[in-house]
Amino acid sequence: MLKEIKKLFKNIDKPLLFVMIIIIIFGLLNIVTASSRETVVRYEQSLYHYFFQHLIMLTIAFIGSLFIINIPTRYYRLFGPFLYLVVLGLLIYLSVVGAVKRGSINWLQIWKFTFQPSELAKPVMIVCLALLFEKFNRKLRNRHINHYDMIGFILLIGLIIPAIVFLQGDLGTCLIILGIFLLMFIASPILKTDKFKTFIFLAVVGTIGLMGIYIIKGHILTETQMKRFDFFNPCSKYEESGYQICNGFIAINDGGLLGLGIGKSKQKYSYIPDPHTDSVFAIISEELGFLLSTLIFIAYIFILGRILSIASKATTIRGRYMCLGIAVYMFLHILLNLGGLFGILPLTGVPLPFLSYGGTFTISLICSLAIVQRIHIETYSQKSIKA
């Protein structure tokens, strides 16, 4: 057993693992300072409440990652579809019995455990799409056969989940899942002419669908969601839609180049709601300043670069598309979170990778990166055999 573990560690991408561990530890420690006021004053909990809660999630993610790293990706076709159906079933169940919380239905409680099925859907959908691209690869490239049945099945797998999440009112998560599917679809082995026809079809169906929602409900987006699109000059709308963004601006501006110092943030004291979640970067910038905060961007660029590098070297089609999908998954979270915080995109409330407090997202992200490591192990092992 010890010999197998050593062999696995030898074949994993160590730079990716090293940078990931550093940013995870930093994020865990930062949760203590970012959540200090919320924990003690608002929720009347111990100062380290969120620290230990997040540590539990990281432990679960670590255990899950050990299983993932030891399972060859060729077996994913055996249980990937089953996991997809489980997640889809949970989303449908949530739509029926779930309660609206902060404008959306996205939390499911089973016994004492509360989680977000939509977060689990992201890596599961990536795996299933990658398996489909591999299964249909030759047929999709063949210009002499009809591809509509295969493309139709791919569309069904890729669009039914974001459609359900949209109807649940979770616009940010819907956009991320939809973005993952669209970018994987663009990079897929499907012929360009078929892609063009598919996008025209989706535009027509999407327009009809949105018109149907408007006729039934009288609106497409809720009033709260519409307000989020009014993100220009947020400080002029401080008491309305611009409150959170403007306070984020204040935090970043107060941090300056060198920051106020660890634990000395002012905006976490009732100004920014839940500062340890989607606005955590504002607290980091306020306490550490611009210079040290840029290290986070460097870490993100490095991690995304390593994932794409592993994708380019993958020896299997499924491995290539899984890595690509996971890179897109992580990038979209960074883009929507920081874009909303900087006031260049609507504020969607999605978590920031490795830094935001969040159980289901943390487990899903780290397990996704374990899939990347598994693909690197397989690539490295095959190259060693050929050598």
Secondary structure, 3 states (H helix, E strand, C coil): CHHHHHHHHHHCCHHHHHHHHHHHHHHHHHHHHHCHHHHHHHCCCCCCHHHHHHHHHHHHHHHHHHHHHHCCHHHHHHHHHHHHHHHHHHHHHHHHHCCCECCECCCEEECCEEECHHHHHHHHHHHHHHHHHHHCHHHHHCCCCCCHHHHHHHHHHHHHHHHHHHHCCCHHHHHHHHHHHHHHHHHCCCCHHHHHHHHHHHHHHHHHHHHHHHHHHCCCCCHHHHHHCCCCCHHHHCCCCCHHHHHHHHHHHHHCCCCCCCCCCCCCCCCCCCCCCCCHHHHHHHHHHHHHHHHHHHHHHHHHHHHHHHHHHCCCHHHHHHHHHHHHHHHHHHHHHHHHHCCCCCCCCCCCCCCCCCHHHHHHHHHHHHHHHHHHHHHHHHHHHHC
